[in-house]
Amino acid sequence: MRVVKRILLVLFALAIVGAIVYASLPKPIEVELAVVERGPLQVTVNGDGRTRVQDRYVILAPLYGNLGRIELEPGDDMKDGAILARISPLQPPLIDARSRAGLQARVSAADAAQRQAEAAAARAVESAAFAERELERMQRLTKEGALAPRALDAAELERQHSAKQVESADFGVRVARHELEMARAALGMGRPRGEQSFELSAPVGGRVLRIMRESEGVVNPGEPLLEIGDPNALEIVVDVLTVDAVDVEIGDPVIIDRWGGDAELHGSVRNIEPSAFTKLSALGVEEQRVNVIIAITEASDLWKGLGDGYRVETRIVVWESDAALKVPAGALHRHGEQWALFVVEAGMVHERSVELGHRSGLEVEILSGVEPGQSVVLHPSDRVDDGVEVVARG
C-alpha cells in the first residue's frame, strides 16, 4: 500500500510539473490570413466629374432693338429653324451709316467663318474615311494573326471619334451658315419697313438649356439671350491631379458610377487638356489639376436621365490584367529598403522579400517572392516575426 501511495504522489507531482511547463511554453499567435492568388486587377484614377453638352450654342442678339418676351422655357424641344425670339426696330431708324458699315464688316467676317467651317468639315470627312480604311486594314491583319486585338480596339475607337468629329464639324458649318444669314438679315433690316420685326431662328435642332433674357426690352448687339444644345450628346469633364494624369492616355476605358442609375456606365478618354490649373482641396491645400474629357460610349437610352451639369463619379482604367498575382495591400510591410510578406508554412511564419508591380486601392501585384496558394499574414502586429508559430484567427 505504501508503494502505491508513493507512485500516486510521484505521478501527481509529475502532472503538476508538466502543467507548469506547458503553461510556460509560448503559445501560437492568432493572426488573420490571406491567400496569394491570381485574378483580375485594375489600376484606376478616380475622380468626381460633371456632365456637359458637347455642342452648345448661345443665341446672341444680332442687332440693337426691342426684344419681345421669350416664351420658351428651359427643357423645351425645338426643331431646326424654329423661331426663338423677335426683335422690333426702334425709333429713330435701327441702323445708321456707321452701324451699316459695321454690319457689312460682320457679313464679311461671317462669310469667312462659313468657308473656314466648311473646310474643317471637309478635313473631318477625309479623316473619317481614312479611319474607316485603317479599321478595315486592322481587321484583316488581326484575322491573319499579325496584329494584337488591342490595336484593333484602338482603330475602332479612332473610327468612332472620327465620326463624332464629322458630326461636330457639320454642326459648326450649320452654325456658321446661320451666323452669315443672321448678319445678312441684320444688314437688310436697316431699311424702314413699317412694323417689320427681325426673327431669331434656331440654327440647329435641340433643347433649351438656359434662358438669359426673358423679359421684353431693349437689347444690344451681342447680348446673350438663350442657350440651346443637344442633351443626347453629353460628355464628362473630370479634373484629376497632374501626378495621376501622366498615366492617363487617350482611349483608356472609363467606368462611370454613382450617377443616379442602377447600372454602371462605360466611356473612354477622348481628350486631356494641355494646361493645368490650381485648385484648393477640401483641406485647403493647393493642388495642380488638369481636365480630362470623357466620351460616354453607352447608348443614350441607358443614361437618358442625365442632364447638363450633373455630378458623376468616374474610374479611369490605366492598367488591368485578368491573371495578376496579387495580395491584399494590408499584408505588406517594410523590411529595410524592401517590401516583405510574412508567409505561413506548417504553422510557422517566414519573412519573404517581394518585388511589387502595379497597385490598386486594396490590392497589390506581386512580381516575385511568393507563389500562388501560399498563405500570408494580414495586418501583422509587432508580435509577428520570422520563426514565430501562428494560428488562424477564428
Secondary structure by P-SEA (a helix, b strand, c coil): caaaaaaaaaaaaaaaaaaaaaaacccbbbbbbbbbcccbbbbbbcccccccccbbbbbcccccccccccccccccccccccccbbbbbcccccccaaaaaaaaaaaaaaaaaaaaaaaaaaaaaaaaaaaaaaaaaaaaaaaaccccaaaaaaaaaaaaaaaaaaaaaaaaaaaaaaaaaaaaaaaacccccccbbbbbbbccbbbbcccccccccccccccccbbbbcccbbbbbbbccaaaaaacccccbbbbccccccbbbbbcccccccbbbbbbccccbbbbbbbbbbbbccccccccccccbbbbbbbbbccccccccccccccccccccccccccccccbbbbbbbbbccccccbbbbcccccccbbbbccccccccccbbbbccc
